[in-house]
Amino acid sequence: MKRYIGTKIIKAKPMTRGEYNHYRGWDIPENENPEDNGYLVEYSDGYQSWSPEKQFKDAYRECDNMTFGLAIEAMKHGLKVARSGWNGKGMFLFLAEDIEFTTKADLSCVSELKGELTLPSVVMKTADNHFCIGWLASQTDMIAEDWNIVD
């Protein structure tokens, strides 16, 4: 078998197996323990399910303490992210898929322009309301586990 890894952003709240069955209007099967701890999980398409606590904790992590890798995945899903330790007010990162720009540089040396003219880039919204295109992460940013999703 091949290995797979998944990244998805979900909503969840603690709920026992019995509470979940009651929520759904179902009778709990005799071979299931209604006191099992777990989580009601809601996916981006609205689908809901119940996940046992261990499997949930093995698969998910709260979005207020993400690794840089998870923050990148969040940006790929169109979300904005920031570090909780950043001092600047209102700073965040997002992924720009196409960027328009003006320049005084002579670009006549570019003979064939095909498709999208710019490549995707991580952009920072700065504390003084500018955009830093092509933001680069420091070693500290990459190792930090205080990334969170910005509303």
ZADORO-364769 format. One record per residue: residue number from 1; residue in one letter; z, y, x negated of N, C-alpha, C in turn. Coordinates in Angstrom, 2 decimals. Layout:
<sites>
NUM A Z Y X Z Y X Z Y X
...
</sites>
This chain:
<sites>
1 M 0.00 -1.19 -0.83 0.00 0.00 0.00 0.00 1.25 -0.87
2 K -0.62 2.29 -0.37 -0.60 3.58 -1.05 0.68 4.31 -0.69
3 R 1.09 5.24 -1.55 2.25 6.09 -1.26 1.80 7.38 -0.62
4 Y 2.64 7.90 0.27 2.36 9.16 0.95 3.60 10.04 0.87
5 I 3.38 11.34 0.85 4.49 12.28 0.93 4.14 13.29 2.00
6 G 5.10 13.68 2.80 4.80 14.59 3.90 5.61 15.87 3.81
7 T 5.01 16.94 4.24 5.71 18.21 4.33 5.35 18.82 5.67
8 K 6.35 19.05 6.49 6.13 19.70 7.77 7.34 20.57 8.07
9 I 7.13 21.56 8.85 8.22 22.45 9.24 8.52 22.16 10.70
10 I 9.79 21.86 10.96 10.21 21.45 12.30 11.40 22.28 12.74
11 K 11.74 22.16 14.02 13.00 22.68 14.54 13.85 21.47 14.88
12 A 15.16 21.56 14.68 16.03 20.42 14.98 17.43 20.90 15.29
13 K 18.15 20.07 16.05 19.56 20.33 16.29 20.28 18.99 16.38
14 P 21.53 18.95 15.91 22.31 17.70 15.97 22.43 17.21 17.42
15 M 22.27 15.89 17.59 22.37 15.29 18.91 22.55 13.78 18.74
16 T 23.52 13.21 19.43 23.71 11.76 19.35 22.56 11.05 20.09
17 R 22.46 9.75 19.83 21.44 8.95 20.51 21.67 8.99 22.03
18 G 22.93 8.91 22.45 23.25 8.96 23.87 22.88 10.30 24.49
19 E 23.19 11.40 23.78 22.83 12.73 24.28 21.32 12.87 24.41
20 Y 20.58 12.30 23.44 19.12 12.37 23.49 18.59 11.61 24.70
21 N 19.11 10.42 24.94 18.66 9.65 26.10 18.99 10.38 27.40
22 H 20.16 11.00 27.48 20.51 11.80 28.66 19.56 12.99 28.80
23 Y 19.25 13.67 27.68 18.33 14.81 27.66 16.96 14.40 28.22
24 R 16.52 13.19 27.87 15.22 12.69 28.33 15.28 12.09 29.74
25 G 16.51 11.86 30.23 16.64 11.23 31.55 16.46 9.73 31.49
26 W 16.74 9.14 30.33 16.57 7.70 30.14 17.91 7.01 30.15
27 D 17.92 5.73 30.52 19.09 4.88 30.34 19.07 4.38 28.91
28 I 20.23 4.34 28.27 20.28 3.88 26.89 20.18 2.35 26.88
29 P 19.32 1.78 26.06 19.22 0.32 25.97 20.55 -0.30 25.52
30 E 20.83 -1.50 25.98 22.09 -2.17 25.67 22.30 -2.39 24.18
31 N 21.21 -2.57 23.44 21.32 -2.85 22.00 21.39 -1.59 21.14
32 E 21.52 -0.41 21.76 21.63 0.84 21.01 23.00 1.47 21.23
33 N 23.53 2.10 20.18 24.84 2.73 20.23 24.67 4.21 20.61
34 P 25.20 4.64 21.76 25.04 6.04 22.16 25.77 7.02 21.25
35 E 26.69 6.52 20.41 27.45 7.40 19.51 26.74 7.62 18.17
36 D 25.59 6.96 17.93 24.86 7.16 16.68 24.53 8.64 16.51
37 N 24.86 9.20 15.35 24.54 10.59 15.07 23.08 10.73 14.68
38 G 22.49 11.85 15.07 21.10 12.10 14.74 20.71 13.51 15.11
39 Y 19.42 13.70 15.29 18.89 15.04 15.56 17.76 14.98 16.58
40 L 17.77 15.96 17.49 16.61 16.21 18.33 15.64 16.98 17.44
41 V 14.41 16.51 17.33 13.40 17.10 16.45 12.25 17.61 17.31
42 E 11.84 18.86 17.04 10.68 19.42 17.73 9.64 19.81 16.69
43 Y 8.44 19.28 16.86 7.34 19.54 15.93 6.55 20.77 16.37
44 S 5.66 21.24 15.51 4.93 22.49 15.76 4.07 22.42 17.02
45 D 3.66 21.23 17.44 2.85 21.10 18.65 3.70 20.92 19.92
46 G 5.04 21.01 19.76 5.93 20.89 20.91 6.45 19.48 21.14
47 Y 5.89 18.49 20.44 6.35 17.10 20.61 7.80 16.98 20.16
48 Q 8.61 16.27 20.94 10.02 16.09 20.61 10.34 14.62 20.43
49 S 11.26 14.35 19.51 11.73 12.98 19.30 13.16 13.03 18.78
50 W 13.76 11.88 18.62 15.11 11.78 18.08 15.04 11.04 16.76
51 S 15.79 11.51 15.78 15.80 10.90 14.45 17.23 10.57 14.06
52 P 17.49 9.34 13.59 18.84 9.01 13.11 19.23 9.94 11.95
53 E 20.52 10.22 11.82 21.02 11.17 10.84 20.57 10.88 9.41
54 K 20.69 9.64 8.95 20.32 9.32 7.56 18.83 9.58 7.30
55 Q 17.98 9.11 8.19 16.53 9.31 8.01 16.18 10.79 8.08
56 F 16.86 11.52 8.96 16.61 12.96 9.07 16.99 13.66 7.76
57 K 18.18 13.35 7.24 18.65 14.02 6.01 17.83 13.61 4.79
58 D 17.26 12.39 4.81 16.38 11.96 3.72 15.04 12.70 3.75
59 A 14.61 13.13 4.95 13.28 13.71 5.11 13.26 15.23 5.17
60 Y 14.35 15.85 5.62 14.31 17.29 5.87 15.40 18.04 5.12
61 R 15.15 19.31 4.92 16.07 20.20 4.24 16.01 21.54 4.97
62 E 17.16 22.18 5.15 17.15 23.47 5.83 16.27 24.47 5.08
63 C 15.64 25.35 5.82 14.71 26.31 5.22 15.40 27.50 4.57
64 D 16.72 27.50 4.48 17.39 28.59 3.78 17.86 28.17 2.39
65 N 17.39 27.05 1.92 17.72 26.60 0.55 16.60 25.74 0.00
66 M 15.38 26.24 0.13 14.22 25.46 -0.30 13.97 25.57 -1.80
67 T 13.29 24.56 -2.32 12.77 24.61 -3.68 11.50 25.47 -3.68
68 F 11.02 25.83 -4.85 9.79 26.61 -4.95 8.61 25.82 -4.40
69 G 8.59 24.51 -4.64 7.51 23.67 -4.11 7.45 23.72 -2.59
70 L 8.61 23.66 -1.95 8.64 23.74 -0.49 8.26 25.14 -0.01
71 A 8.64 26.17 -0.78 8.25 27.54 -0.43 6.72 27.68 -0.49
72 I 6.08 27.06 -1.47 4.62 27.09 -1.56 4.01 26.40 -0.34
73 E 4.57 25.24 0.03 4.06 24.53 1.22 4.20 25.41 2.46
74 A 5.32 26.11 2.58 5.52 27.01 3.73 4.45 28.09 3.74
75 M 4.14 28.67 2.57 3.10 29.69 2.50 1.74 29.12 2.90
76 K 1.48 27.87 2.53 0.22 27.23 2.91 0.11 27.05 4.41
77 H 1.25 27.04 5.11 1.28 26.94 6.57 1.27 28.32 7.22
78 G 1.06 29.38 6.42 0.96 30.73 6.96 2.29 31.46 7.12
79 L 3.34 30.95 6.48 4.65 31.60 6.59 4.92 32.49 5.38
80 K 5.85 33.42 5.55 6.29 34.30 4.47 7.59 33.73 3.91
81 V 7.80 33.86 2.61 9.01 33.34 1.96 9.61 34.38 1.03
82 A 10.89 34.21 0.74 11.58 35.10 -0.20 12.76 34.34 -0.80
83 R 13.25 34.84 -1.89 14.48 34.30 -2.48 15.65 35.08 -1.91
84 S 16.74 34.38 -1.60 17.92 35.06 -1.06 18.55 35.97 -2.11
85 G 18.33 35.70 -3.39 18.92 36.49 -4.45 18.13 37.73 -4.85
86 W 16.97 37.97 -4.23 16.20 39.15 -4.59 16.92 40.41 -4.14
87 N 16.93 41.41 -5.02 17.65 42.65 -4.74 16.86 43.61 -3.86
88 G 15.56 43.60 -3.96 14.74 44.55 -3.19 14.73 44.23 -1.71
89 K 14.93 45.25 -0.91 14.96 45.07 0.53 13.54 44.86 1.06
90 G 13.38 43.86 1.91 12.10 43.64 2.56 11.04 42.97 1.71
91 M 11.42 42.45 0.54 10.45 41.78 -0.32 10.17 40.37 0.21
92 F 8.90 39.95 0.12 8.55 38.58 0.47 7.21 38.23 -0.16
93 L 6.90 36.94 -0.13 5.62 36.43 -0.63 4.83 35.83 0.53
94 F 3.52 35.86 0.40 2.65 35.16 1.36 1.37 34.78 0.62
95 L 0.61 33.89 1.22 -0.65 33.44 0.64 -1.78 34.20 1.29
96 A -2.56 34.90 0.48 -3.76 35.59 0.98 -4.96 34.70 0.67
97 E -5.72 34.39 1.69 -6.87 33.50 1.51 -8.12 34.24 1.07
98 D -8.24 35.49 1.43 -9.40 36.29 1.04 -8.91 37.73 0.90
99 I -9.30 38.39 -0.16 -8.83 39.74 -0.44 -10.03 40.66 -0.62
100 E -10.02 41.78 0.07 -11.05 42.80 -0.14 -10.51 43.81 -1.14
101 F -11.39 44.32 -2.00 -10.94 45.29 -2.99 -12.06 46.26 -3.30
102 T -11.67 47.39 -3.88 -12.63 48.36 -4.38 -12.36 48.52 -5.87
103 T -13.39 48.90 -6.59 -13.25 49.06 -8.03 -14.30 50.05 -8.54
104 K -13.97 50.68 -9.66 -14.93 51.55 -10.34 -15.69 50.77 -11.41
105 A -15.26 49.51 -11.62 -15.89 48.69 -12.66 -17.32 48.33 -12.25
106 D -18.19 48.24 -13.25 -19.58 47.83 -13.02 -19.60 46.31 -12.91
107 L -19.90 45.82 -11.72 -19.95 44.37 -11.50 -21.38 43.86 -11.37
108 S -22.33 44.62 -11.89 -23.73 44.21 -11.80 -24.01 42.94 -12.61
109 C -23.09 42.57 -13.50 -23.26 41.35 -14.28 -23.06 40.08 -13.44
110 V -22.51 40.24 -12.25 -22.33 39.10 -11.34 -23.60 38.98 -10.53
111 S -24.47 38.03 -10.91 -25.79 37.97 -10.30 -25.80 37.22 -8.98
112 E -25.04 36.17 -8.86 -25.06 35.40 -7.62 -23.65 35.32 -7.03
113 L -23.49 35.92 -5.88 -22.22 35.82 -5.17 -22.38 34.79 -4.06
114 K -21.53 33.76 -4.11 -21.64 32.68 -3.12 -20.33 32.54 -2.36
115 G -20.45 32.42 -1.05 -19.27 32.11 -0.23 -18.19 33.18 -0.32
116 E -16.95 32.72 -0.33 -15.81 33.63 -0.45 -15.84 34.29 -1.83
117 L -15.59 35.58 -1.86 -15.69 36.31 -3.12 -14.40 36.27 -3.93
118 T -13.26 36.02 -3.26 -12.00 35.94 -3.98 -11.35 34.60 -3.69
119 L -10.53 34.16 -4.62 -9.80 32.91 -4.45 -8.45 33.20 -3.81
120 P -7.85 32.19 -3.15 -6.52 32.41 -2.58 -5.54 32.88 -3.66
121 S -4.58 33.71 -3.23 -3.64 34.29 -4.17 -2.28 34.48 -3.50
122 V -1.22 34.27 -4.28 0.12 34.59 -3.80 0.31 36.09 -3.94
123 V 0.72 36.73 -2.85 0.88 38.18 -2.82 2.35 38.49 -2.52
124 M 2.89 39.48 -3.24 4.26 39.93 -2.96 4.20 41.26 -2.24
125 K 4.97 41.35 -1.14 5.21 42.64 -0.50 6.43 43.19 -1.21
126 T 6.29 44.32 -1.89 7.35 44.87 -2.73 8.34 45.68 -1.90
127 A 9.45 46.03 -2.52 10.49 46.82 -1.84 10.00 48.21 -1.48
128 D 9.01 48.72 -2.24 8.48 50.06 -1.93 7.18 49.99 -1.13
129 N 7.01 48.90 -0.39 5.91 48.72 0.55 4.52 48.75 -0.07
130 H 4.38 48.09 -1.22 3.08 47.85 -1.83 2.84 46.36 -1.84
131 F 1.61 45.96 -2.16 1.29 44.54 -2.30 0.92 44.26 -3.74
132 C 1.60 43.31 -4.34 1.30 42.87 -5.70 0.46 41.59 -5.57
133 I -0.84 41.73 -5.79 -1.76 40.60 -5.65 -1.74 39.79 -6.94
134 G -1.60 38.49 -6.81 -1.53 37.63 -7.98 -0.13 37.59 -8.57
135 W 0.89 37.69 -7.71 2.29 37.60 -8.17 2.48 36.32 -8.95
136 L 3.23 36.40 -10.04 3.51 35.22 -10.86 4.99 34.91 -10.83
137 A 5.29 33.64 -10.64 6.69 33.19 -10.59 7.26 33.10 -12.00
138 S 8.52 33.49 -12.15 9.23 33.31 -13.42 9.77 31.89 -13.47
139 Q 10.25 31.47 -14.63 10.90 30.16 -14.75 12.07 30.07 -13.77
140 T 12.84 31.14 -13.67 13.99 31.17 -12.77 13.55 30.99 -11.32
141 D 12.47 31.68 -10.92 11.94 31.53 -9.56 11.52 30.09 -9.27
142 M 10.88 29.45 -10.24 10.38 28.09 -10.04 11.50 27.06 -9.95
143 I 12.60 27.29 -10.61 13.71 26.34 -10.61 14.70 26.61 -9.48
144 A 14.70 27.82 -8.97 15.66 28.22 -7.93 15.54 27.38 -6.67
145 E 16.65 27.21 -5.98 16.69 26.50 -4.70 17.27 27.39 -3.62
146 D 16.92 28.70 -3.70 17.41 29.66 -2.69 16.26 30.33 -1.95
147 W 15.12 29.64 -1.88 13.96 30.16 -1.15 14.20 29.97 0.34
148 N 13.71 30.93 1.15 13.86 30.82 2.59 12.63 31.41 3.28
149 I 12.47 31.04 4.53 11.36 31.55 5.34 11.77 32.89 5.93
150 V 10.87 33.85 5.86 11.10 35.20 6.37 10.41 35.32 7.73
151 D 11.12 35.82 8.71 10.53 36.01 10.06 9.69 37.25 10.11
</sites>
